[in-house]
Amino acid sequence: MFDINKIEDEKLRIFYELFCRRYSVRKFQDREIEPEKLKRILEIGRRAPSASNRQPWRFILLPKGERGEFEQVINRESLRSAPLIIAACAEPSKAWVRSYDGENYAWVDVIIALCEMMAAATAEGLGSCWIAAFNPFKAREILELPKELELVILIALGYPEEPLEIKEKDRKDLKEILHYRR
């Protein structure tokens, strides 16, 4: 990893620190997210880029204490403690489709919005975690999703038990993931 402290421009250093502090938080404090912080995070999601500016996303906010039977959908007990779960949905019929191969970008657009929301959450001192290990059929039924929506992923959001600090992550070396055209 590069040394963040060697970045002279303060704004750049803050930007890189933000992404280096973000990691999957699985233990949350029993503390609500302030409405103004949540509004800023959601606004960042609303402003996220999407293919051809179609914005084919829908977000369902599921606060702790209001989730009811939805709790049984989440497999990890620790993630159930999150003050907020965001169910991120795609609406493929509203998304841009690449003409060459028919690839629909709804899921890509949803993930871009969520990545930006998770970065905003980190900036606000909140932790987040992708939740892919859930029963999508049961979740769809409980949320009463209309047929045009696809549930993409759940995101746990809240104040982490431990402060968000820069931690070294187990990641592949750049040599393993970069390929150059010859």
C-alpha positions in Angstrom: 0.0 0.0 0.0 1.1 3.5 -0.6 1.9 5.8 2.3 -1.0 8.2 2.7 1.0 10.5 4.9 3.3 11.3 1.9 0.5 12.9 0.0 1.1 16.6 0.4 -2.3 17.9 -0.9 -4.6 17.8 2.2 -7.8 17.2 0.1 -6.2 14.3 -1.7 -4.9 12.8 1.6 -8.4 13.0 3.1 -9.9 11.4 0.0 -7.5 8.4 0.1 -7.8 8.1 3.9 -11.6 7.8 3.5 -11.3 4.8 1.2 -8.5 3.2 3.3 -10.7 3.5 6.4 -13.7 1.8 4.9 -14.0 -1.9 5.6 -16.8 -4.3 6.3 -18.2 -3.6 9.8 -20.1 -6.5 11.4 -20.6 -5.2 14.9 -22.6 -2.1 15.5 -23.3 0.2 18.5 -26.9 0.4 19.6 -27.2 4.0 18.4 -29.4 5.5 15.8 -28.1 7.3 12.8 -28.8 11.0 12.9 -31.4 12.0 10.3 -29.2 14.7 8.8 -26.3 12.2 8.3 -28.6 9.7 6.7 -30.1 12.3 4.4 -26.6 13.3 3.2 -25.7 9.7 2.5 -28.9 9.1 0.6 -28.4 12.3 -1.4 -25.0 11.0 -2.5 -26.7 7.8 -3.7 -29.2 9.9 -5.6 -26.5 11.9 -7.3 -24.4 8.8 -8.3 -23.7 8.2 -11.9 -25.6 5.7 -13.9 -25.4 4.5 -17.5 -27.2 7.0 -19.7 -28.4 8.7 -16.5 -31.3 6.2 -16.2 -31.0 5.9 -12.4 -32.7 2.4 -12.2 -32.4 2.1 -8.5 -34.8 1.9 -5.6 -33.7 1.8 -1.9 -35.8 0.5 0.9 -34.8 1.7 4.4 -35.3 -0.9 7.1 -34.5 0.6 10.6 -33.9 -1.6 13.5 -37.1 -2.2 15.5 -39.2 -1.8 12.3 -37.9 -4.8 10.4 -40.3 -7.3 11.9 -40.1 -10.7 10.1 -37.4 -9.3 7.8 -34.9 -10.1 10.6 -35.1 -13.8 9.7 -33.9 -13.1 6.2 -30.4 -12.0 7.4 -28.2 -15.0 8.2 -25.7 -13.3 10.5 -26.9 -12.3 14.0 -24.3 -9.6 14.3 -25.6 -7.8 11.1 -29.1 -7.9 12.5 -27.9 -5.5 15.2 -27.3 -2.8 12.5 -29.4 0.3 13.2 -30.3 0.4 9.5 -30.5 -2.1 6.6 -30.8 -0.7 3.1 -32.4 -3.1 0.6 -31.1 -2.0 -2.8 -33.2 -2.9 -5.8 -32.7 -2.6 -9.5 -35.4 -1.9 -12.1 -34.0 -3.5 -15.2 -36.7 -2.1 -17.5 -35.6 1.4 -16.7 -31.8 0.7 -17.2 -29.6 1.3 -20.1 -28.9 -1.8 -22.3 -25.7 -2.1 -24.3 -26.8 -2.7 -27.9 -23.9 -5.0 -28.9 -24.7 -7.8 -26.5 -27.9 -6.8 -24.7 -26.1 -6.4 -21.4 -28.5 -4.6 -18.9 -26.7 -2.2 -16.6 -29.3 -2.0 -13.8 -27.2 -4.0 -11.3 -24.0 -2.1 -12.2 -25.8 1.2 -11.6 -27.2 0.1 -8.2 -23.7 -1.0 -7.1 -22.2 2.3 -8.1 -24.7 4.2 -6.1 -24.2 1.9 -3.1 -20.4 2.3 -3.3 -20.7 6.0 -3.2 -23.2 5.8 -0.3 -20.8 3.6 1.7 -18.0 6.1 1.1 -20.3 8.8 2.4 -21.2 6.7 5.4 -17.5 6.3 6.2 -17.0 10.0 5.9 -19.8 10.4 8.5 -18.1 8.0 10.9 -20.5 5.1 10.1 -19.6 1.6 9.3 -21.2 -0.5 6.5 -21.3 -4.1 5.3 -22.5 -5.7 2.2 -25.0 -8.5 2.9 -25.2 -11.1 0.2 -26.0 -14.1 2.4 -29.7 -13.7 2.6 -32.7 -15.6 1.3 -33.8 -13.4 -1.7 -37.1 -15.2 -2.2 -38.2 -14.7 1.4 -36.9 -11.1 1.4 -38.8 -10.3 -1.8 -42.0 -11.8 -0.3 -41.6 -9.8 3.0 -40.8 -6.6 1.2 -43.7 -7.2 -1.2 -41.6 -6.1 -4.1 -43.4 -5.5 -7.4 -42.3 -7.9 -10.2 -40.3 -5.1 -12.0 -37.9 -4.8 -9.1 -34.9 -7.1 -8.4 -33.4 -7.2 -5.0 -29.6 -6.7 -5.6 -28.0 -6.6 -2.1 -28.6 -5.5 1.5 -26.3 -3.0 3.2 -25.9 -2.8 7.0 -25.3 0.7 8.2 -24.5 2.1 11.7 -21.9 3.2 14.2 -19.2 0.6 14.5 -18.2 -0.8 17.8 -14.6 -0.1 17.0 -13.5 3.3 15.4 -12.9 3.2 11.7 -9.2 3.2 11.3 -6.9 2.4 8.4 -6.2 -1.3 8.5 -4.1 -3.3 6.2 -6.4 -5.6 4.2 -5.6 -9.0 2.6 -5.6 -7.9 -1.0 -3.9 -9.3 -4.1 -0.8 -7.5 -5.3 -1.3 -5.1 -8.2 0.9 -7.4 -10.3 -1.8 -10.1 -9.9 -4.7 -7.9 -11.1 -3.2 -5.7 -13.8 -2.9 -6.9 -17.3 -1.4 -4.9 -20.2 -2.1 -5.3 -23.9 0.9 -6.5 -25.8 
